[in-house]
Amino acid sequence: MDTEIRDSFGRRVSYLRISVTDRCNLRCRYCMPPGGVVPKRHEEILRYEEIARAVRAVVSCGINRLRLTGGEPLVRPGIPSLVRMLRELPGVEDISLTTNGQFLGRYAGELREAGLSRVNVSLDTLDPERYRDITGGGELAPVLQGLAACRAEGLLPLKVNVVVIRGVNDDQVTDFARWTLEEPYDVRFIEFMPIGDIGLWSEQAVVLESETRAAVETVGPLERAETPATSRGGQAWRLPGARATIAFISPISKPFCAACNRLRLSADGQLRPCLLSDSFVDLRAILRAGGTDADIRRAFVAAAQSKPERHRLGEGAACHPRTPMSAIGG
């Protein structure tokens, strides 16, 4: 293996989150800016061959875990073909997908056959009317059908990401907790982060892990689960008799920066060191200028070296990134 890619604090980078599109079929209130975003032009977006080329250049450096995101990745045609291209690269060990689930029922089989390992579904309520409100008109039924399709295809474990927002869906926490008693979908409660110009965010809207955990424990006592439910090394929990686990992702109250092992590649080729940073390396320019594998690896090293030691959420608005989540990739 080539030299491992490490940041200036000694953290080894082994995980790349790849946004394949900045477009989305939903307009979630905590993700999209109030005025929306101007979509990138077709020629600005990395081609699948360019994504595969970049990954091929760095997999020998230990970047062997990939996650495809958006926007909504399944609105871009041919995603199973990208999964297949990446799966065929020697050294790639795991390919996962984060999606809003609207098209999972259509693509679950193709994705599994192409080599997808796992799926995370963003779902913030189990109430159809509330779902329409949060997502700007989306329907809940296709998401539930998509989860069932993934389960039938063996795309496991299935994780459901719930961003908990005060006054929006914090009263749904117990519903999701009870859901794990009935369904085999691991639930991950996520603290609301200020990313981009999102008018919905305020400190008062943040529901800390301690509050969410307390709500879960009104359903029953949490027991430690045998298998961690997060890729960040966090602890998984289980209600007595539950079919699935519960985890808490708490970037505000319990930052996990010390264990961060990832870089992010935006749909337009910006290689970003941190979700909560506006700095980036222009990988698209390197790829389209005929850069060598060594040039690509140097870009990844430069991005890793610019990783901050930690984010500074909670230290004022000036510390919040300006780029919206929909443009970075979830």
C-alpha positions in Angstrom: 0.0 0.0 0.0 1.2 3.5 -0.7 1.7 5.9 2.2 -1.4 6.4 4.2 -3.0 9.8 4.1 -3.0 11.5 7.5 -4.0 15.0 8.5 -1.7 17.3 10.5 -3.1 15.9 13.8 -2.2 12.3 12.9 -5.8 11.1 12.0 -5.7 8.6 9.2 -8.1 9.2 6.3 -9.9 6.1 5.1 -13.4 7.3 4.3 -14.6 9.4 1.3 -18.1 10.8 1.1 -18.9 11.5 -2.6 -21.8 13.8 -3.6 -22.9 12.8 -7.0 -25.4 15.6 -7.5 -26.4 18.9 -6.0 -30.1 18.4 -7.0 -32.8 17.0 -4.9 -36.5 16.1 -5.4 -37.4 17.3 -1.9 -37.1 20.7 -0.2 -36.4 19.8 3.4 -36.7 22.9 5.6 -33.4 22.2 7.5 -31.3 21.4 4.4 -32.3 23.9 1.6 -31.9 27.6 2.0 -35.2 29.5 2.0 -34.6 30.8 -1.5 -33.3 27.4 -2.8 -30.0 27.0 -4.5 -28.9 27.6 -8.1 -28.2 24.2 -9.6 -24.8 23.5 -11.1 -24.5 23.3 -14.9 -24.1 19.8 -16.3 -20.5 20.4 -17.3 -19.6 21.5 -13.8 -20.6 18.1 -12.3 -18.0 15.3 -12.1 -18.6 12.5 -14.6 -18.8 9.0 -13.1 -15.5 8.1 -14.9 -13.8 11.1 -13.1 -15.1 10.0 -9.7 -13.9 6.4 -10.3 -10.5 7.8 -11.5 -10.1 9.8 -8.3 -11.0 6.8 -6.1 -8.7 4.5 -8.0 -5.8 6.9 -7.4 -6.2 6.9 -3.6 -7.6 3.5 -2.7 -4.0 2.3 -2.5 -3.4 4.9 0.3 -6.1 3.3 2.5 -9.2 5.3 1.4 -11.3 2.2 1.0 -14.7 3.1 2.4 -17.1 5.2 0.2 -20.5 6.7 0.7 -22.6 8.2 -2.1 -24.7 11.2 -1.2 -26.3 14.2 -2.9 -28.4 16.3 -3.0 -30.4 13.2 -3.6 -28.1 10.7 -5.3 -30.9 8.6 -6.9 -32.1 11.6 -9.0 -29.0 11.3 -11.0 -29.4 8.6 -13.8 -27.3 5.5 -13.7 -26.2 5.4 -10.1 -26.0 1.6 -10.1 -23.4 1.9 -12.9 -21.3 4.2 -10.7 -21.6 1.7 -7.8 -20.4 -1.1 -10.1 -17.5 1.0 -11.4 -16.4 1.7 -7.8 -16.9 -1.9 -6.6 -14.7 -3.2 -9.4 -11.7 -1.1 -8.1 -9.3 -3.3 -6.2 -9.1 -2.4 -2.5 -12.6 -0.8 -2.2 -14.1 -2.6 0.9 -17.4 -0.8 1.5 -19.8 1.3 -0.6 -22.9 2.8 1.1 -25.6 5.3 0.1 -27.4 8.1 1.9 -30.8 8.8 0.4 -34.2 10.3 1.2 -35.6 7.0 0.2 -38.1 8.2 -2.4 -36.7 6.1 -5.2 -35.3 3.1 -3.2 -38.2 0.8 -4.1 -37.2 1.3 -7.8 -33.5 0.9 -7.4 -32.8 -1.4 -4.4 -32.4 -4.5 -6.5 -30.1 -2.9 -9.1 -28.0 -1.3 -6.3 -27.5 -4.6 -4.5 -26.5 -6.3 -7.8 -24.1 -3.5 -8.6 -22.3 -4.1 -5.2 -23.8 -1.6 -2.8 -23.2 -2.6 0.8 -25.6 -0.6 2.9 -28.2 2.2 2.9 -28.9 5.1 5.2 -32.3 6.8 4.8 -33.0 10.3 6.0 -36.4 10.3 7.6 -37.5 12.8 10.3 -41.1 11.8 11.0 -43.4 8.8 10.7 -46.4 11.0 10.3 -47.5 11.5 6.6 -48.8 15.0 7.1 -45.7 16.1 9.1 -43.5 14.5 6.4 -45.1 16.6 3.7 -44.5 19.7 5.8 -40.8 19.0 6.6 -39.9 18.0 3.1 -41.9 20.6 1.1 -44.5 18.2 -0.2 -43.0 14.8 -0.2 -44.9 11.6 0.5 -44.0 9.2 3.3 -45.3 5.9 1.7 -42.5 5.6 -1.0 -39.9 5.8 1.8 -41.4 3.0 3.8 -41.7 1.0 0.6 -38.1 1.6 -0.2 -37.0 0.5 3.3 -38.9 -2.7 2.8 -37.4 -3.2 -0.6 -33.9 -2.8 0.8 -34.6 -5.3 3.6 -35.9 -7.8 1.0 -32.7 -7.3 -1.1 -30.4 -7.8 2.0 -29.0 -4.3 2.0 -28.3 -4.4 5.7 -28.0 -3.0 8.2 -30.5 -0.3 7.3 -30.1 2.9 9.2 -32.6 5.7 9.5 -31.2 9.2 10.2 -33.5 11.5 12.2 -32.5 15.1 12.6 -34.2 16.3 15.8 -35.4 19.9 15.7 -37.3 21.6 18.5 -40.8 22.6 17.4 -40.6 20.6 14.2 -40.2 16.9 15.1 -38.9 16.6 18.7 -42.3 15.1 19.7 -41.6 12.2 17.2 -38.6 10.8 19.2 -40.8 8.3 21.1 -42.5 7.2 17.9 -39.1 6.3 16.4 -38.0 4.6 19.6 -41.2 2.4 19.5 -40.5 1.8 15.8 -37.4 -0.1 16.7 -39.5 -2.5 18.8 -41.4 -3.5 15.6 -39.1 -2.9 12.6 -35.4 -3.9 11.9 -34.3 -0.4 11.1 -31.5 1.1 13.2 -32.4 4.7 14.2 -29.8 7.4 14.6 -30.9 10.6 16.3 -28.8 13.6 15.0 -28.4 17.0 16.6 -29.4 19.9 14.3 -26.3 21.6 12.9 -26.1 25.1 11.4 -24.8 24.5 7.8 -25.3 27.2 5.2 -27.9 30.0 5.2 -30.7 28.0 6.7 -33.3 30.3 8.2 -34.7 27.5 10.3 -31.6 27.1 12.4 -31.3 28.7 15.8 -29.7 27.7 19.1 -33.2 27.3 20.5 -34.0 24.8 17.8 -31.2 22.4 18.8 -32.3 19.4 20.9 -29.3 18.0 22.7 -28.6 14.3 23.0 -29.5 14.4 26.7 -33.0 15.6 25.9 -33.5 13.0 23.1 -32.2 10.2 25.2 -34.5 11.2 28.1 -37.5 11.0 25.6 -36.4 7.6 24.4 -36.1 6.3 27.9 -39.8 7.1 28.5 -40.4 4.1 26.2 -38.0 1.9 28.1 -34.5 1.6 29.6 -31.7 1.6 27.1 -29.3 -1.4 27.1 -25.9 -1.4 25.4 -26.0 -3.2 22.0 -23.3 -5.6 21.0 -22.7 -3.9 17.6 -21.9 -0.2 17.2 -24.6 1.6 15.2 -22.5 4.3 13.8 -19.4 4.5 11.6 -17.9 7.0 14.0 -17.3 4.5 16.8 -20.3 5.6 18.8 -22.2 3.4 21.2 -25.4 1.7 20.0 -28.2 1.0 22.4 -31.3 -1.1 22.3 -34.7 -1.1 24.1 -35.6 -4.4 25.8 -36.9 -6.8 23.1 -36.3 -4.3 20.2 -35.5 -5.6 16.8 -33.2 -2.7 16.0 -30.7 -0.4 17.7 -30.7 3.3 18.6 -27.7 5.6 18.4 -27.1 9.3 19.0 -24.9 11.5 16.7 -24.2 14.6 18.7 -21.8 17.0 17.0 -22.8 19.9 19.2 -22.9 18.4 22.7 -20.4 15.5 22.1 -18.1 16.4 19.2 -16.4 13.4 17.6 -13.7 15.4 15.7 -10.9 13.5 17.3 -11.9 10.3 15.5 -12.8 11.9 12.2 -11.4 9.8 9.3 -13.1 11.4 6.3 -12.9 13.7 3.4 -15.8 14.9 1.2 -15.9 15.3 -2.6 -18.7 17.6 -3.7 -20.6 17.0 -7.0 -18.6 19.8 -8.7 -15.3 18.3 -7.6 -14.4 20.3 -4.5 -12.5 18.1 -2.1 -13.4 19.3 1.3 -11.6 18.5 4.6 -14.7 18.9 6.8 -18.4 19.4 6.6 -18.1 22.4 8.8 -15.4 24.1 6.8 -15.6 26.3 3.7 -12.1 25.4 2.5 -11.5 23.0 -0.4 -9.1 21.7 -3.0 -10.3 21.9 -6.6 -10.0 18.3 -7.7 -12.1 18.8 -10.8 -9.4 21.1 -12.2 -6.7 18.6 -11.6 -8.7 15.8 -13.2 -9.7 17.8 -16.3 -6.1 19.1 -16.8 -4.9 15.6 -17.2 -3.5 15.2 -13.7 -1.6 12.0 -12.9 -2.5 9.6 -10.1 0.3 11.3 -8.1 -1.3 14.7 -8.7 -4.6 13.3 -7.4 -3.0 11.9 -4.3 -1.3 15.2 -3.6 -4.7 16.9 -3.7 -6.0 14.4 -1.2 -3.0 15.0 1.0 -3.5 18.8 0.8 -7.1 18.5 1.7 -6.3 16.2 4.6 -3.6 18.6 5.9 -6.2 21.4 5.9 -8.5 19.5 8.2 -9.2 21.5 11.3 -8.5 19.9 14.7 -12.2 20.4 15.6 -15.2 22.3 14.5 -16.3 25.4 16.3 -20.1 25.1 16.5 -21.5 27.0 19.4 -18.8 29.7 19.2 -20.9 32.1 17.2 -22.3 32.5 13.7 -18.9 33.4 12.2 -17.8 29.8 12.8 -20.7 28.4 10.8 -20.0 27.3 7.2 -21.6 29.3 4.5 -22.1 26.5 2.0 -25.5 24.7 2.3 -25.6 21.0 3.1 -27.3 20.4 -0.2 -24.2 21.7 -2.1 -21.7 19.9 0.1 -23.3 16.4 0.3 -24.9 14.9 3.4 
